[in-house]
Amino acid sequence: MTSTLALTVNAEERTLPADWTVRDLVADQIGREVGEDGRAADGGSLGVAVAVDDAVVPRSRWAATALVEGARCEIVTAVQGG
């Protein structure tokens, strides 16, 4: 049995595997593989920023930042246009 944790992602309640990191969450949200360095595995641009409990998590720390029960995560995607 896999343990899970409950948290909020972009104001939506989610239940995720307990061993997930910010990197896993971003990859799940955008549907692309994200490397250990926080860059897209395909070499393209992600255009994503992440905050956990109101603190921005630098891309270089995504793989090392574990998600915890009750955390509030905001994933913001940059869009072009005007």
C-alpha positions as CSV (number, residue, x, y, z in Angstrom):
1,M,0.0,0.0,0.0
2,T,1.3,3.4,-1.0
3,S,0.9,6.2,1.5
4,T,-0.5,9.5,0.4
5,L,-0.8,13.1,1.5
6,A,-3.5,15.7,1.0
7,L,-2.6,19.1,-0.1
8,T,-3.9,22.0,-2.2
9,V,-2.6,22.7,-5.7
10,N,-3.9,25.9,-7.3
11,A,-6.8,26.1,-4.9
12,E,-7.8,22.5,-5.6
13,E,-7.6,19.7,-3.1
14,R,-5.4,16.8,-4.3
15,T,-4.2,13.5,-2.9
16,L,-0.7,12.6,-4.0
17,P,1.9,9.9,-3.3
18,A,3.7,10.7,0.0
19,D,7.1,10.5,-1.6
20,W,6.5,13.2,-4.3
21,T,8.6,16.3,-4.6
22,V,7.8,19.6,-6.2
23,R,9.5,18.3,-9.4
24,D,7.0,15.3,-9.5
25,L,4.1,17.7,-9.0
26,V,5.2,20.0,-11.8
27,A,5.8,17.1,-14.2
28,D,2.3,15.8,-13.3
29,Q,0.6,19.2,-13.8
30,I,2.3,20.1,-17.1
31,G,2.4,16.5,-18.5
32,R,6.1,16.7,-19.3
33,E,9.2,15.0,-17.8
34,V,11.3,17.3,-15.6
35,G,14.9,16.6,-14.9
36,E,16.7,16.7,-11.5
37,D,17.8,20.3,-12.4
38,G,14.2,21.5,-12.8
39,R,14.5,21.8,-16.6
40,A,12.4,20.1,-19.1
41,A,13.9,16.7,-20.1
42,D,13.1,17.5,-23.7
43,G,15.2,20.7,-23.6
44,G,12.3,23.0,-24.2
45,S,11.1,25.8,-22.0
46,L,8.8,25.1,-19.0
47,G,7.7,28.7,-18.3
48,V,6.6,27.6,-14.8
49,A,7.1,29.0,-11.3
50,V,6.2,27.3,-8.1
51,A,5.4,28.5,-4.6
52,V,4.8,26.2,-1.6
53,D,3.1,27.9,1.4
54,D,3.7,31.3,-0.1
55,A,7.5,30.8,-0.6
56,V,8.9,30.5,-4.1
57,V,10.8,27.3,-4.6
58,P,13.8,27.8,-7.0
59,R,13.8,25.5,-9.9
60,S,17.2,24.1,-8.8
61,R,15.5,22.9,-5.5
62,W,12.4,21.3,-7.0
63,A,13.8,17.7,-6.9
64,A,15.0,18.2,-3.3
65,T,11.8,19.8,-2.0
66,A,9.4,17.2,-0.5
67,L,5.7,17.9,-0.4
68,V,4.1,17.7,3.0
69,E,0.6,17.1,4.3
70,G,-1.5,20.2,4.1
71,A,0.9,22.2,2.0
72,R,-0.5,24.9,-0.3
73,C,1.1,24.8,-3.7
74,E,0.7,27.4,-6.5
75,I,2.0,26.5,-10.0
76,V,2.0,29.5,-12.3
77,T,2.5,29.1,-16.0
78,A,3.8,32.1,-18.1
79,V,1.7,32.9,-21.1
80,Q,2.5,35.2,-24.0
81,G,0.2,37.7,-25.5
82,G,-1.5,40.9,-24.5
